[in-house]
């Protein structure tokens, strides 16, 4: 694959090549005695000037474009240094903890995930905080490989900077569950969910086991529903058809 530096070099080679050619043509023209030859040299020089000039411009444009792409790629992997509070479109505000180890690409992927999340799923979340794993362990009594959590008293979602898009959708699934009483009742106590979720628990947990923990998914119906919601948003074809049909019928 061509690197931008190759195009950079090619631009200079073309410029030097064209200058040398035109100088050679000028010398030949000076020493030529036949009129036909002189006319030929003029036409050839004009052709090379126009064609070579076009090639040089195209090469320069390509160099600039590749350089821009390279700078953007470099920027994506730099540490995030923007505002700690991001209001992106009408999504819940994103807060970034200073100890969250966030890169520009982390924020860019979060925005992309939000753009793929249906409004009915995120609308009850009040904010999203990108924080460190240690913060979640210390404040929410989570285990050491926690990637995200939802805090129901104020409907906030927390994820680490290493969380995948399905973890964010999973946390939105918990918030949805809490507001629409799938595995909770109005008093926010655990309830037995609809049969369709119970009978498909194993299938849902198998489907997410490639990226998430099968055991965690099986640990409660809250977790199974949240994982089913992440699948519903990202890979609905992996849901058993009866579960998918039930989720289609849920309030949106
Ligand atoms: Zn969960």
Boltz pocket constraint, residues with backbone or C-beta under 6 A from the ligand:
constraints:
  - pocket:
      binder: B
      contacts: [[A, 148], [A, 170], [A, 174], [A, 222], [A, 223], [A, 226]]
      max_distance: 6.0
